[in-house]
Amino acid sequence: MKKILTLLLLTALTSTLAKNKIIDFNQKKGLKADEGIVVLIIDINFRISKISLGKSGKIFPVYSMKKLRPGTQMKIIKLKEGKYHWKEGTGRTGTTTYSFEIDEEPTSFVVEAGKTNYPGYLEFRGWLNNNNDVTYSYNMINNSLKVFEFMKANYSSLIEKYPLVYSGDTPDPFLEYNEQLDQDSDH
């Protein structure tokens, strides 16, 4: 009986930890030639059931971050190279379920194969208006220095194998410049 209880407890604990994993793919398998790694970060101020990514030319979402709570959440995933954007989401307030669309243009990014792509983080804010309807706003923010420091401290082998690049819709040479400085200092 004690062995069964221990096994049940271990299974419950393992499944809880698995749900909270930041890396959402099998690292040991590596990347295919047409895949890149993407560092997704969302900062929200209310519960959201899910926020999904779309890909240019596709109707349905290609990936969803689920069960989001207020605060900052990160997922590291792999995607095929191409152009992506934040697409849509759903949430709840009390017994009311709501859905929202996210404009493609300000949230688009390109995934480069063989790289760790950072598209900026999605800052998403929602509130109830005077009619008790949910109103929301969102913004893409580039914080590549902090992401670089976090990845170097926690996933250095990943970014050594797949260099970190900024993939948002506005140019930012910081990560590539920093990589060049590291290479120059090694010589």
N, CA, C and O of each residue as an XYZ file, in Angstrom:
748
protein
N       0.823     -1.195      0.000
C       0.000      0.000      0.000
C       0.869      1.262      0.000
O       0.576      2.229     -0.703
N       1.941      1.237      0.800
C       2.835      2.385      0.888
C       3.494      2.660     -0.468
O       3.663      3.818     -0.850
N       3.872      1.588     -1.204
C       4.479      1.744     -2.523
C       3.499      2.377     -3.505
O       3.891      3.210     -4.321
N       2.251      1.994     -3.433
C       1.226      2.546     -4.338
C       1.018      4.029     -4.063
O       0.950      4.829     -4.996
N       0.918      4.404     -2.778
C       0.749      5.815     -2.426
C       1.964      6.641     -2.871
O       1.814      7.755     -3.374
N       3.150      6.092     -2.682
C       4.360      6.785     -3.111
C       4.372      6.967     -4.623
O       4.719      8.039     -5.118
N       3.995      5.925     -5.357
C       3.933      5.989     -6.806
C       2.909      7.027     -7.269
O       3.185      7.790     -8.194
N       1.731      7.065     -6.639
C       0.707      8.055     -6.989
C       1.186      9.471     -6.711
O       0.969     10.370     -7.524
N       1.833      9.680     -5.576
C       2.353     10.995     -5.223
C       3.435     11.430     -6.210
O       3.450     12.581     -6.647
N       4.335     10.521     -6.562
C       5.395     10.823     -7.514
C       4.816     11.153     -8.887
O       5.288     12.080     -9.545
N       3.800     10.412     -9.328
C       3.150     10.674    -10.608
C       2.488     12.040    -10.609
O       2.621     12.782    -11.583
N       1.780     12.391     -9.545
C       1.113     13.702     -9.454
C       2.135     14.825     -9.457
O       1.939     15.837    -10.129
N       3.224     14.661     -8.714
C       4.259     15.683     -8.649
C       4.933     15.859    -10.003
O       5.170     16.987    -10.437
N       5.243     14.756    -10.672
C       5.897     14.810    -11.977
C       5.009     15.501    -13.001
O       5.498     16.314    -13.785
N       3.706     15.195    -13.011
C       2.817     15.835    -13.986
C       2.658     17.315    -13.692
O       2.503     18.101    -14.627
N       2.690     17.727    -12.431
C       2.613     19.139    -12.093
C       3.857     19.875    -12.580
O       3.748     20.968    -13.134
N       5.033     19.289    -12.380
C       6.266     19.915    -12.850
C       6.300     19.976    -14.364
O       6.783     20.954    -14.935
N       5.796     18.949    -15.018
C       5.796     18.926    -16.488
C       4.951     20.058    -17.048
O       5.285     20.627    -18.087
N       3.856     20.390    -16.366
C       2.993     21.482    -16.835
C       3.693     22.828    -16.732
O       3.368     23.750    -17.480
N       4.642     22.954    -15.827
C       5.310     24.231    -15.596
C       6.640     24.357    -16.323
O       7.379     25.314    -16.092
N       6.955     23.415    -17.189
C       8.226     23.473    -17.906
C       8.272     24.698    -18.812
O       7.289     25.038    -19.470
N       9.419     25.345    -18.834
C       9.591     26.494    -19.722
C       9.870     26.022    -21.139
O       9.332     26.583    -22.093
N      10.699     25.001    -21.290
C      11.025     24.500    -22.624
C       9.957     23.503    -23.048
O       9.745     22.478    -22.401
N       9.293     23.829    -24.145
C       8.145     23.045    -24.603
C       8.499     22.204    -25.835
O       7.733     22.150    -26.797
N       9.658     21.555    -25.799
C      10.049     20.630    -26.855
C      11.169     19.742    -26.326
O      11.756     20.039    -25.286
N      11.464     18.675    -27.020
C      12.499     17.738    -26.612
C      13.859     18.234    -27.109
O      14.158     18.164    -28.301
N      14.671     18.732    -26.189
C      15.982     19.287    -26.556
C      16.916     18.246    -27.146
O      17.738     18.562    -28.006
N      16.798     17.009    -26.691
C      17.723     15.969    -27.139
C      17.584     15.688    -28.630
O      18.551     15.282    -29.274
N      16.396     15.900    -29.182
C      16.191     15.649    -30.606
C      16.770     16.763    -31.468
O      16.989     16.570    -32.664
N      17.021     17.925    -30.872
C      17.579     19.042    -31.626
C      16.580     19.623    -32.611
O      15.373     19.410    -32.491
N      17.090     20.349    -33.573
C      16.248     21.006    -34.570
C      16.426     20.360    -35.934
O      17.508     19.876    -36.268
N      15.366     20.358    -36.709
C      15.463     19.969    -38.116
C      16.049     21.160    -38.865
O      16.122     22.262    -38.321
N      16.463     20.948    -40.098
C      17.131     21.998    -40.883
C      16.252     23.224    -41.084
O      16.776     24.324    -41.254
N      14.933     23.069    -41.068
C      14.024     24.195    -41.306
C      13.359     24.713    -40.034
O      12.329     25.383    -40.115
N      13.928     24.416    -38.853
C      13.333     24.835    -37.589
C      14.229     25.813    -36.831
O      15.454     25.794    -36.951
N      13.578     26.658    -36.055
C      14.265     27.567    -35.162
C      13.636     27.502    -33.785
O      12.516     27.015    -33.630
N      14.345     27.987    -32.796
C      13.815     28.073    -31.438
C      13.246     29.474    -31.262
O      13.789     30.445    -31.790
N      12.149     29.574    -30.514
C      11.514     30.868    -30.270
C      11.313     31.038    -28.766
O      10.792     30.146    -28.097
N      11.730     32.186    -28.243
C      11.526     32.532    -26.837
C      10.287     33.420    -26.776
O      10.326     34.593    -27.148
N       9.176     32.832    -26.295
C       7.911     33.571    -26.185
C       7.743     34.067    -24.757
O       7.867     33.296    -23.805
N       7.461     35.353    -24.612
C       7.235     35.929    -23.291
C       5.960     36.758    -23.356
O       5.774     37.576    -24.257
N       5.088     36.528    -22.378
C       3.842     37.297    -22.269
C       3.772     37.870    -20.860
O       4.026     37.167    -19.882
N       3.429     39.139    -20.763
C       3.205     39.781    -19.471
C       1.756     40.252    -19.457
O       1.368     41.089    -20.272
N       0.958     39.724    -18.539
C      -0.478     40.056    -18.490
C      -0.890     40.476    -17.090
O      -0.195     40.201    -16.112
N      -2.026     41.144    -17.011
C      -2.516     41.595    -15.710
C      -3.811     40.906    -15.284
O      -4.411     41.298    -14.283
N      -4.253     39.885    -16.026
C      -5.447     39.131    -15.655
C      -5.342     37.724    -16.231
O      -4.497     37.463    -17.087
N      -6.202     36.814    -15.761
C      -6.172     35.429    -16.247
C      -6.629     35.349    -17.697
O      -7.610     35.977    -18.095
N      -5.901     34.570    -18.465
C      -6.269     34.319    -19.852
C      -6.193     32.807    -20.067
O      -5.210     32.169    -19.689
N      -7.231     32.242    -20.673
C      -7.241     30.799    -20.933
C      -6.149     30.420    -21.917
O      -5.433     29.440    -21.711
N      -6.019     31.197    -22.988
C      -4.946     30.928    -23.948
C      -4.741     32.123    -24.863
O      -5.658     32.905    -25.113
N      -3.528     32.243    -25.350
C      -3.175     33.185    -26.413
C      -2.431     32.362    -27.460
O      -1.526     31.594    -27.134
N      -2.823     32.534    -28.723
C      -2.293     31.689    -29.784
C      -1.453     32.452    -30.793
O      -1.626     33.653    -31.004
N      -0.536     31.715    -31.410
C       0.285     32.223    -32.508
C      -0.310     31.782    -33.831
O      -0.816     30.667    -33.958
N      -0.245     32.668    -34.814
C      -0.627     32.324    -36.171
C       0.604     32.363    -37.055
O       1.629     32.940    -36.691
N       0.493     31.742    -38.225
C       1.579     31.769    -39.198
C       1.022     32.285    -40.507
O      -0.089     31.928    -40.900
N       1.787     33.121    -41.182
C       1.352     33.653    -42.473
C       0.981     32.493    -43.398
O       1.733     31.530    -43.549
N      -0.202     32.615    -44.014
C      -0.677     31.593    -44.929
C      -1.470     30.477    -44.265
O      -2.009     29.617    -44.962
N      -1.557     30.467    -42.944
C      -2.306     29.430    -42.214
C      -3.545     30.053    -41.579
O      -3.503     31.188    -41.103
N      -4.638     29.312    -41.577
C      -5.888     29.803    -40.985
C      -5.915     29.559    -39.480
O      -6.291     30.439    -38.706
N      -5.517     28.369    -39.077
C      -5.615     27.989    -37.676
C      -4.334     28.321    -36.918
O      -3.254     28.370    -37.507
N      -4.455     28.549    -35.610
C      -3.260     28.816    -34.802
C      -2.270     27.653    -34.872
O      -2.659     26.502    -35.070
N      -0.991     27.973    -34.707
C       0.054     26.952    -34.769
C       0.590     26.583    -33.379
O       1.212     25.533    -33.215
N       0.352     27.438    -32.385
C       0.795     27.166    -31.022
C      -0.002     28.048    -30.074
O      -0.337     29.185    -30.408
N      -0.306     27.518    -28.882
C      -1.028     28.300    -27.875
C      -0.340     28.190    -26.526
O       0.052     27.104    -26.100
N      -0.199     29.331    -25.860
C       0.208     29.361    -24.452
C      -1.096     29.321    -23.671
O      -1.990     30.132    -23.913
N      -1.212     28.372    -22.722
C      -2.480     28.141    -22.040
C      -2.380     28.385    -20.543
O      -1.298     28.376    -19.957
N      -3.559     28.604    -19.938
C      -3.700     28.784    -18.490
C      -2.751     29.854    -17.964
O      -1.974     29.615    -17.039
N      -2.825     31.026    -18.563
C      -1.940     32.126    -18.199
C      -2.490     32.878    -16.997
O      -3.684     33.169    -16.926
N      -1.623     33.184    -16.067
C      -1.998     33.925    -14.859
C      -1.354     35.293    -14.887
O      -0.404     35.511    -15.640
N      -1.851     36.222    -14.081
C      -1.233     37.548    -14.050
C       0.262     37.456    -13.756
O       0.699     36.696    -12.892
N       1.030     38.250    -14.496
C       2.473     38.236    -14.357
C       3.129     37.888    -15.679
O       2.500     37.956    -16.735
N       4.392     37.516    -15.613
C       5.165     37.211    -16.813
C       5.334     35.712    -16.956
O       5.708     35.026    -16.004
N       5.058     35.207    -18.148
C       5.231     33.800    -18.467
C       6.131     33.647    -19.671
O       6.100     34.467    -20.588
N       6.936     32.591    -19.670
C       7.863     32.348    -20.770
C       7.719     30.908    -21.249
O       7.533     29.987    -20.453
N       7.805     30.735    -22.545
C       7.881     29.406    -23.156
C       8.970     29.454    -24.212
O       9.095     30.435    -24.945
N       9.753     28.396    -24.286
C      10.755     28.251    -25.328
C      10.288     27.085    -26.189
O      10.211     25.949    -25.722
N       9.979     27.376    -27.445
C       9.399     26.373    -28.335
C      10.228     26.286    -29.613
O      11.130     27.095    -29.829
N       9.927     25.321    -30.442
C      10.540     25.294    -31.765
C       9.436     25.403    -32.805
O       8.354     24.838    -32.649
N       9.731     26.140    -33.865
C       8.798     26.347    -34.968
C       9.562     26.258    -36.282
O      10.776     26.458    -36.328
N       8.840     25.958    -37.334
C       9.447     25.985    -38.666
C       9.741     27.435    -39.028
O       9.039     28.349    -38.595
N      10.793     27.639    -39.831
C      11.134     28.995    -40.236
C       9.943     29.612    -40.965
O       9.162     28.915    -41.612
N       9.819     30.937    -40.845
C       8.718     31.636    -41.491
C       8.267     32.825    -40.677
O       8.861     33.156    -39.651
N       7.197     33.471    -41.149
C       6.664     34.662    -40.495
C       5.472     34.283    -39.613
O       4.548     33.599    -40.055
N       5.511     34.738    -38.362
C       4.484     34.431    -37.365
C       3.959     35.720    -36.750
O       4.520     36.796    -36.952
N       2.869     35.591    -35.994
C       2.303     36.735    -35.265
C       1.394     36.211    -34.159
O       0.892     35.089    -34.220
N       1.198     37.052    -33.145
C       0.201     36.730    -32.134
C      -1.157     36.901    -32.799
O      -1.389     37.903    -33.476
N      -2.057     35.941    -32.618
C      -3.288     35.875    -33.402
C      -4.557     36.146    -32.603
O      -5.339     37.021    -32.973
N      -4.774     35.416    -31.522
C      -6.058     35.474    -30.820
C      -5.914     34.906    -29.420
O      -4.886     34.336    -29.056
N      -6.978     35.080    -28.647
C      -6.974     34.527    -27.305
C      -8.373     34.422    -26.740
O      -9.334     34.934    -27.313
N      -8.472     33.748    -25.604
C      -9.737     33.638    -24.871
C      -9.448     33.793    -23.387
O      -8.346     33.507    -22.918
N     -10.450     34.248    -22.665
C     -10.322     34.417    -21.228
C     -11.673     34.358    -20.559
O     -12.692     34.133    -21.213
N     -11.683     34.560    -19.244
C     -12.922     34.535    -18.468
C     -12.891     35.597    -17.384
O     -11.845     35.888    -16.803
N     -14.042     36.160    -17.128
C     -14.257     36.963    -15.927
C     -15.560     36.463    -15.332
O     -16.621     36.605    -15.939
N     -15.484     35.881    -14.151
C     -16.672     35.291    -13.546
C     -17.206     34.176    -14.422
O     -16.505     33.201    -14.691
N     -18.445     34.317    -14.866
C     -19.058     33.291    -15.723
C     -19.028     33.690    -17.195
O     -19.544     32.965    -18.046
N     -18.425     34.841    -17.499
C     -18.402     35.324    -18.876
C     -17.106     34.911    -19.560
O     -16.012     35.171    -19.060
N     -17.250     34.263    -20.713
C     -16.098     33.922    -21.544
C     -16.004     34.951    -22.659
O     -17.020     35.317    -23.250
N     -14.823     35.411    -22.947
C     -14.632     36.398    -24.007
C     -13.485     35.945    -24.897
O     -12.624     35.166    -24.488
N     -13.497     36.439    -26.094
C     -12.392     36.156    -27.009
C     -11.901     37.477    -27.582
O     -12.630     38.468    -27.602
N     -10.681     37.477    -28.039
C     -10.105     38.701    -28.597
C      -9.197     38.349    -29.766
O      -8.603     37.273    -29.820
N      -9.111     39.276    -30.686
C      -8.228     39.148    -31.844
C      -7.034     40.070    -31.620
O      -7.162     41.127    -31.002
N      -5.884     39.666    -32.120
C      -4.679     40.481    -32.021
C      -4.245     40.816    -33.439
O      -4.132     39.931    -34.288
N      -4.003     42.098    -33.693
C      -3.590     42.525    -35.037
C      -2.243     41.922    -35.392
O      -1.332     41.867    -34.567
N      -2.133     41.473    -36.629
C      -0.914     40.819    -37.085
C       0.265     41.776    -37.167
O       1.368     41.435    -36.738
N       0.050     42.957    -37.707
C       1.166     43.856    -38.027
C       2.083     44.189    -36.845
O       3.292     43.984    -36.957
N       1.563     44.694    -35.713
C       2.503     45.084    -34.659
C       3.104     43.902    -33.894
O       4.036     44.091    -33.111
N       2.592     42.695    -34.105
C       3.082     41.551    -33.337
C       3.804     40.519    -34.196
O       4.099     39.423    -33.721
N       4.090     40.850    -35.442
C       4.699     39.854    -36.329
C       6.205     39.720    -36.072
O       6.864     40.648    -35.605
N       6.715     38.539    -36.393
C       8.141     38.263    -36.269
C       8.507     37.134    -37.220
O       7.644     36.390    -37.687
N       9.798     37.018    -37.498
C      10.289     35.998    -38.419
C      11.143     35.005    -37.641
O      12.016     35.397    -36.867
N      10.884     33.717    -37.855
C      11.686     32.664    -37.239
C      12.760     32.236    -38.234
O      12.456     31.805    -39.346
N      14.021     32.360    -37.817
C      15.152     31.904    -38.629
C      15.538     30.494    -38.190
O      15.631     30.215    -36.995
N      15.759     29.621    -39.146
C      16.182     28.253    -38.842
C      17.568     28.261    -38.203
O      18.427     29.065    -38.564
N      17.772     27.360    -37.254
C      19.087     27.213    -36.625
C      19.444     28.306    -35.645
O      20.598     28.400    -35.226
N      18.476     29.148    -35.262
C      18.722     30.258    -34.333
C      17.730     30.183    -33.174
O      16.696     29.521    -33.267
N      18.062     30.870    -32.083
C      17.108     31.101    -31.002
C      16.550     32.490    -31.243
O      17.263     33.483    -31.099
N      15.288     32.564    -31.607
C      14.636     33.806    -32.023
C      13.878     34.435    -30.859
O      13.060     33.782    -30.211
N      14.155     35.694    -30.607
C      13.431     36.455    -29.580
C      12.664     37.570    -30.282
O      13.277     38.506    -30.795
N      11.307     37.484    -30.313
C      10.517     38.481    -31.030
C      10.095     39.693    -30.204
O       9.314     40.512    -30.686
N      10.583     39.828    -28.990
C      10.073     40.836    -28.075
C       9.018     40.171    -27.210
O       8.606     39.043    -27.483
N       8.580     40.860    -26.172
C       7.534     40.233    -25.361
C       6.221     40.973    -25.537
O       6.174     42.181    -25.768
N       5.147     40.186    -25.417
C       3.795     40.708    -25.574
C       3.302     41.184    -24.215
O       3.107     40.389    -23.296
N       3.100     42.507    -24.103
C       2.505     43.072    -22.890
C       1.016     43.215    -23.164
O       0.607     43.954    -24.059
N       0.219     42.510    -22.395
C      -1.222     42.448    -22.631
C      -1.950     42.939    -21.385
O      -1.752     42.403    -20.294
N      -2.786     43.948    -21.546
C      -3.514     44.527    -20.420
C      -5.013     44.483    -20.705
O      -5.457     44.821    -21.802
N      -5.785     44.062    -19.705
C      -7.229     44.009    -19.848
C      -7.912     44.564    -18.615
O      -7.351     44.545    -17.519
N      -9.113     45.054    -18.797
C      -9.886     45.591    -17.688
C     -11.361     45.589    -18.087
O     -11.700     45.500    -19.267
N     -12.230     45.689    -17.077
C     -13.672     45.788    -17.331
C     -14.029     47.249    -17.523
O     -13.639     48.097    -16.720
N     -14.773     47.551    -18.590
C     -15.202     48.931    -18.804
C     -16.530     49.182    -18.074
O     -16.992     48.326    -17.320
N     -17.137     50.338    -18.294
C     -18.366     50.707    -17.586
C     -19.531     49.777    -17.885
O     -20.454     49.679    -17.076
N     -19.517     49.095    -19.015
C     -20.588     48.157    -19.380
C     -20.265     46.729    -18.960
O     -20.945     45.795    -19.386
N     -19.248     46.543    -18.138
C     -18.771     45.228    -17.717
C     -18.294     44.361    -18.881
O     -18.311     43.133    -18.797
N     -17.875     45.002    -19.953
C     -17.249     44.299    -21.063
C     -15.740     44.382    -20.871
O     -15.227     45.350    -20.310
N     -15.047     43.368    -21.338
C     -13.590     43.370    -21.223
C     -13.002     44.218    -22.349
O     -13.303     44.017    -23.525
N     -12.169     45.158    -21.962
C     -11.423     45.986    -22.902
C      -9.958     45.604    -22.737
O      -9.515     45.307    -21.627
N      -9.213     45.609    -23.821
C      -7.821     45.202    -23.715
C      -6.948     46.021    -24.646
O      -7.416     46.621    -25.614
N      -5.666     46.024    -24.322
C      -4.658     46.638    -25.183
C      -3.418     45.759    -25.111
O      -3.242     44.997    -24.161
N      -2.570     45.867    -26.108
C      -1.359     45.078    -26.127
C      -0.264     45.851    -26.833
O      -0.519     46.773    -27.609
N       0.950     45.450    -26.543
C       2.115     46.133    -27.075
C       3.268     45.131    -27.136
O       3.391     44.279    -26.256
N       4.097     45.222    -28.148
C       5.305     44.406    -28.222
C       6.471     45.243    -27.718
O       6.674     46.371    -28.167
N       7.239     44.685    -26.779
C       8.346     45.402    -26.163
C       9.623     44.585    -26.339
O       9.650     43.384    -26.066
N      10.668     45.249    -26.794
C      11.953     44.587    -26.983
C      12.788     44.764    -25.715
O      13.137     45.881    -25.332
N      13.094     43.655    -25.083
C      13.944     43.679    -23.903
C      15.055     42.648    -24.077
O      15.269     41.791    -23.219
N      15.755     42.749    -25.203
C      16.709     41.713    -25.583
C      17.872     41.554    -24.611
O      18.375     40.443    -24.444
N      18.311     42.626    -23.967
C      19.417     42.505    -23.014
C      19.036     41.584    -21.851
O      19.804     40.692    -21.491
N      17.857     41.794    -21.267
C      17.429     40.951    -20.144
C      17.227     39.508    -20.584
O      17.585     38.580    -19.859
N      16.656     39.316    -21.766
C      16.442     37.960    -22.269
C      17.789     37.286    -22.519
O      17.966     36.112    -22.192
N      18.734     38.018    -23.093
C      20.066     37.474    -23.325
C      20.708     37.042    -22.003
O      21.259     35.945    -21.906
N      20.633     37.908    -20.989
C      21.216     37.585    -19.689
C      20.552     36.360    -19.069
O      21.228     35.497    -18.509
N      19.222     36.289    -19.171
C      18.494     35.137    -18.634
C      18.886     33.854    -19.364
O      19.163     32.838    -18.725
N      18.912     33.893    -20.684
C      19.245     32.710    -21.474
C      20.684     32.275    -21.221
O      20.965     31.080    -21.131
N      21.588     33.229    -21.108
C      22.999     32.903    -20.853
C      23.157     32.252    -19.475
O      23.938     31.313    -19.318
N      22.422     32.746    -18.486
C      22.512     32.201    -17.134
C      21.819     30.839    -16.999
O      22.279     29.987    -16.239
N      20.730     30.631    -17.723
C      19.922     29.430    -17.525
C      19.977     28.409    -18.665
O      19.765     27.217    -18.440
N      20.257     28.863    -19.866
C      20.247     27.981    -21.035
C      21.446     28.272    -21.935
O      21.305     28.388    -23.153
N      22.620     28.388    -21.328
C      23.808     28.779    -22.091
C      24.129     27.774    -23.202
O      24.523     28.176    -24.297
N      23.967     26.481    -22.938
C      24.284     25.492    -23.977
C      23.330     25.615    -25.163
O      23.714     25.342    -26.300
N      22.100     26.020    -24.904
C      21.123     26.200    -25.980
C      21.516     27.365    -26.885
O      21.497     27.232    -28.109
N      21.873     28.515    -26.288
C      22.210     29.668    -27.134
C      23.629     29.579    -27.702
O      23.956     30.290    -28.652
N      24.476     28.712    -27.132
C      25.771     28.466    -27.764
C      25.583     27.668    -29.053
O      26.258     27.916    -30.053
N      24.668     26.719    -29.017
C      24.400     25.891    -30.195
C      23.534     26.627    -31.212
O      23.759     26.525    -32.417
N      22.536     27.372    -30.718
C      21.610     28.119    -31.567
C      21.630     29.585    -31.113
O      20.884     29.950    -30.205
N      22.469     30.432    -31.727
C      22.650     31.821    -31.265
C      21.338     32.593    -31.171
O      20.431     32.419    -31.985
N      21.266     33.451    -30.155
C      20.086     34.271    -29.906
C      20.071     35.471    -30.840
O      21.048     36.216    -30.917
N      18.952     35.659    -31.556
C      18.776     36.803    -32.454
C      17.439     37.473    -32.147
O      16.488     36.816    -31.725
N      17.377     38.774    -32.362
C      16.112     39.487    -32.237
C      15.358     39.322    -33.551
O      15.906     39.580    -34.623
N      14.100     38.894    -33.467
C      13.327     38.599    -34.678
C      12.053     39.430    -34.792
O      11.179     39.113    -35.599
N      11.941     40.487    -33.994
C      10.762     41.344    -34.056
C      10.696     42.136    -35.345
O      11.574     42.028    -36.201
N       9.644     42.936    -35.477
C       9.401     43.637    -36.744
C      10.224     44.909    -36.937
O      10.175     45.512    -38.009
N      10.977     45.326    -35.921
C      11.852     46.481    -36.078
C      13.303     46.036    -35.897
O      13.568     45.171    -35.062
N      14.228     46.583    -36.631
C      15.628     46.149    -36.523
C      16.212     46.430    -35.140
O      15.951     47.476    -34.545
N      16.998     45.495    -34.643
C      17.730     45.679    -33.400
C      19.018     44.868    -33.497
O      18.990     43.651    -33.316
N      20.131     45.510    -33.775
C      21.389     44.781    -33.973
C      22.099     44.388    -32.676
O      23.194     43.828    -32.732
N      21.505     44.665    -31.509
C      22.212     44.440    -30.246
C      22.704     43.006    -30.095
O      23.883     42.798    -29.813
N      21.838     42.014    -30.274
C      22.236     40.632    -30.040
C      23.326     40.180    -31.006
O      24.270     39.501    -30.601
N      23.204     40.551    -32.278
C      24.229     40.188    -33.249
C      25.553     40.904    -32.935
O      26.623     40.309    -33.057
N      25.480     42.178    -32.532
C      26.664     42.947    -32.159
C      27.341     42.313    -30.944
O      28.564     42.173    -30.907
N      26.544     41.935    -29.960
C      27.065     41.304    -28.753
C      27.736     39.966    -29.093
O      28.787     39.642    -28.539
N      27.136     39.196    -29.995
C      27.716     37.923    -30.441
C      29.069     38.168    -31.108
O      30.022     37.423    -30.879
N      29.147     39.209    -31.928
C      30.401     39.547    -32.608
C      31.478     39.944    -31.600
O      32.640     39.564    -31.745
N      31.085     40.718    -30.569
C      32.044     41.089    -29.526
C      32.588     39.853    -28.807
O      33.784     39.767    -28.526
N      31.702     38.898    -28.511
C      32.134     37.655    -27.866
C      33.108     36.888    -28.738
O      34.105     36.360    -28.245
N      32.825     36.823    -30.044
C      33.710     36.109    -30.953
C      35.074     36.807    -31.068
O      36.114     36.151    -31.110
N      35.052     38.153    -31.119
C      36.304     38.909    -31.209
C      37.156     38.749    -29.950
O      38.383     38.691    -30.033
N      36.510     38.678    -28.787
C      37.259     38.536    -27.533
C      37.832     37.136    -27.355
O      38.766     36.940    -26.578
N      37.267     36.145    -28.084
C      37.799     34.787    -28.023
C      39.093     34.642    -28.809
O      39.854     33.704    -28.572
N      39.354     35.546    -29.733
C      40.544     35.441    -30.591
C      41.719     36.169    -30.024
O      42.792     36.174    -30.628
